[in-house]
Amino acid sequence: MSDGYSQTTRAIAVTVRTSFLSEQSEPEENRFVWAYQIRIENRGNARVQLLRRTWHITDARGRVQRVEGPGVVGKQPVLGPGDAFEYTSGTPLETPSGFMTGAYHMVDVDSGAAFDVTVPAFSLDSPHQGGRLH
């Protein structure tokens, strides 16, 4: 598992750790799979809800895939002050490395104000390539 990538936006801290899934990957078939574990922590004073997500997944050839949808892993968690939500998901690529960046589209539950939280760019590194991309 990677050491982790972290970023805080409007008192919402997002930490990402990645791991290459060799048992699900087939390098000879150009299939490389990663898991990523994300922790979203509310370090502020307001209750917030994660409504939607947007991902940009870039492979080693520079091809970008945009993924959008409601919530994360089928949930739209509400985080009170001091609360955290963790989940694990994954992504396949046709190249042995790449990176992801994204945003969580959130709302302040009490005021109704919408805002975006940046997910830090994180590297998808496999043992089938040299060096880190990010």
C-alpha positions in Angstrom: 0.0 0.0 0.0 1.2 3.5 -0.8 2.3 6.0 1.9 -0.7 8.1 1.1 -1.8 11.4 -0.4 -3.6 14.0 1.5 -5.4 17.3 0.9 -7.7 19.5 2.9 -10.4 21.8 1.3 -12.8 23.8 3.5 -11.9 21.8 6.6 -12.6 18.5 4.8 -9.5 16.3 4.8 -9.2 13.6 2.1 -6.5 10.9 2.4 -5.9 8.3 -0.2 -3.8 5.1 -0.1 -3.4 2.8 -3.1 -2.3 -0.8 -3.6 -1.7 -2.8 -6.8 -3.8 -5.9 -7.0 -1.5 -8.4 -8.7 -4.1 -11.3 -8.2 -6.7 -9.4 -10.3 -4.2 -8.1 -12.9 -3.1 -9.8 -16.1 -0.1 -7.9 -17.4 0.2 -10.1 -20.5 -3.4 -9.0 -21.4 -2.7 -5.3 -20.6 -4.9 -5.4 -17.5 -3.6 -3.7 -14.4 -5.9 -3.3 -11.3 -5.5 -1.1 -8.2 -7.5 -0.6 -5.0 -7.7 2.8 -3.4 -8.7 3.4 0.2 -10.1 6.8 1.0 -10.7 8.6 4.3 -12.9 11.7 4.3 -12.7 13.6 7.6 -14.7 16.6 8.6 -12.4 18.9 10.6 -14.8 21.8 10.5 -17.9 22.9 12.5 -20.6 22.3 10.0 -22.5 19.1 9.0 -21.8 18.2 5.4 -23.0 15.7 2.9 -21.2 14.1 0.0 -23.7 14.2 -2.9 -21.6 13.3 -6.0 -18.1 12.5 -7.2 -16.1 13.2 -10.3 -12.9 11.3 -11.2 -10.3 11.8 -13.9 -8.3 8.6 -14.4 -5.2 9.0 -16.7 -3.2 6.1 -17.9 0.5 6.0 -18.9 -0.4 6.8 -22.5 -2.2 10.0 -21.4 -5.7 8.7 -22.1 -8.2 10.3 -19.6 -11.4 8.7 -18.5 -13.9 10.9 -16.7 -16.2 9.1 -14.2 -19.1 10.9 -12.5 -21.9 9.7 -10.3 -23.9 10.0 -7.1 -22.1 9.5 -3.8 -19.3 6.9 -3.3 -19.8 3.2 -3.2 -23.5 3.6 -3.2 -23.6 6.0 -0.2 -24.0 9.8 0.3 -22.6 10.1 3.8 -23.4 12.9 6.2 -20.4 13.9 8.3 -20.8 15.9 11.4 -17.9 17.8 13.0 -15.1 15.3 13.8 -16.8 12.5 11.8 -15.0 10.5 9.2 -16.1 8.1 6.4 -13.8 5.5 4.8 -14.3 3.3 1.8 -12.4 1.2 -0.6 -12.8 1.1 -4.4 -10.7 0.2 -7.4 -9.9 0.9 -11.0 -8.4 -1.1 -13.9 -6.0 0.4 -16.5 -4.6 -1.0 -19.8 -1.2 0.4 -18.8 1.1 -0.5 -15.9 0.8 2.9 -14.3 -1.4 6.0 -14.2 -2.9 8.5 -11.8 -6.2 9.7 -10.6 -7.6 13.1 -9.4 -11.0 14.1 -8.5 -13.5 16.0 -6.5 -16.4 15.4 -4.1 -19.4 17.6 -4.6 -20.7 18.4 -1.2 -23.3 20.5 0.6 -23.4 22.2 4.0 -26.5 20.4 5.5 -27.7 23.4 7.5 -27.1 26.3 5.1 -27.6 24.3 1.8 -24.4 25.9 0.4 -22.8 23.6 -2.2 -19.0 23.3 -2.4 -16.4 21.0 -4.0 -13.7 19.1 -2.0 -10.5 18.3 -4.0 -9.3 14.7 -3.9 -5.5 14.9 -4.2 -3.9 13.5 -7.3 -2.6 10.0 -6.6 -0.3 7.7 -8.4 -1.2 4.2 -9.6 2.1 2.3 -9.6 2.6 -1.3 -10.4 5.7 -3.5 -10.3 5.5 -3.7 -14.1 6.8 -0.1 -14.6 9.7 2.0 -13.3 9.3 4.9 -11.0 6.3 6.9 -9.7 4.2 9.0 -12.1 3.1 11.4 -9.4 
